[in-house]
Amino acid sequence: MSVDAATVRKIARLARIGVAETDIAPLASELSAILGWVEQLAEVDTSGVPPMAAVMPKPHVWREDAVTDGNIRDDVLANAPEALSGFFAVPKVIE
């Protein structure tokens, strides 16, 4: 795939990147080369390769999905600048 100067200008405008007019031609050739490498990846036969979530196989550790409060209320409230009746105390913002 070949990238022309108009496409480089459009990409720069969409990305909100200022590109000098003298840099457009070199940038177009660099983007064309990058897209050429990506096209080479499409030629690789991956039909026998199973999809992966990670590079290294890792067993899933499942836990019971139960809602708890964590039993650490006092530890959490210790970080608050002010606590009142077991809750964070915040200044009133609406009158």
C-alpha positions in Angstrom: 0.0 0.0 0.0 1.3 3.4 -0.9 0.7 6.5 1.2 0.6 9.8 -0.7 1.1 13.4 0.6 -2.6 14.1 0.9 -3.0 11.0 3.1 -0.1 12.1 5.3 -1.7 15.6 5.7 -5.1 14.0 6.6 -3.5 11.6 9.2 -1.6 14.5 10.7 -4.8 16.6 10.9 -6.8 13.8 12.5 -4.0 13.1 15.0 -3.6 16.9 15.7 0.1 16.7 14.8 1.8 19.6 13.1 3.9 18.3 10.3 6.1 20.7 8.3 5.6 20.7 4.5 9.2 19.6 4.0 8.6 16.5 6.2 5.5 15.2 4.4 7.4 13.4 1.6 9.8 11.5 3.9 6.9 10.7 6.2 4.9 9.3 3.3 7.7 6.9 2.3 8.2 5.8 6.0 4.4 5.1 6.4 4.4 3.2 3.1 7.3 1.0 4.3 5.5 0.4 7.7 2.3 -0.6 5.9 4.4 -2.9 3.6 5.7 -4.7 6.7 2.2 -5.1 8.0 1.1 -6.6 4.7 3.9 -9.1 4.9 2.4 -10.3 8.2 -0.8 -11.0 6.5 1.0 -13.6 4.3 2.0 -15.7 7.3 0.0 -18.9 7.6 -1.5 -19.0 11.1 -4.2 -21.6 10.3 -2.7 -24.2 12.7 -1.9 -21.7 15.5 -4.5 -21.5 18.3 -5.5 -18.1 19.6 -3.6 -17.0 22.7 -4.4 -14.6 25.5 -0.7 -14.4 26.6 2.7 -15.4 25.3 3.3 -17.8 28.1 0.6 -20.4 29.0 -0.9 -19.6 32.4 -3.5 -21.6 34.2 -6.6 -19.7 35.3 -7.1 -19.6 39.0 -10.8 -19.3 39.7 -12.3 -18.0 42.9 -15.8 -17.9 44.2 -17.6 -14.8 42.9 -18.9 -13.5 46.2 -19.7 -9.9 47.2 -17.9 -8.9 50.4 -16.9 -5.7 52.0 -13.3 -6.9 52.4 -13.4 -6.5 56.1 -10.8 -3.7 56.0 -13.1 -0.7 56.7 -10.9 0.7 59.5 -7.8 0.4 57.4 -9.4 2.3 54.5 -10.8 5.0 56.8 -7.4 5.4 58.3 -6.3 7.0 55.0 -9.2 9.5 55.0 -8.6 13.1 56.1 -11.9 12.9 58.1 -14.2 10.0 58.9 -17.6 10.1 60.5 -19.7 7.1 61.7 -17.7 4.7 59.6 -17.9 6.7 56.4 -15.8 9.2 54.5 -16.7 12.8 55.6 -16.6 15.2 52.7 -17.4 18.9 52.7 -20.9 20.0 51.5 -20.7 21.1 47.9 -24.4 22.0 47.2 -26.3 24.5 49.2 
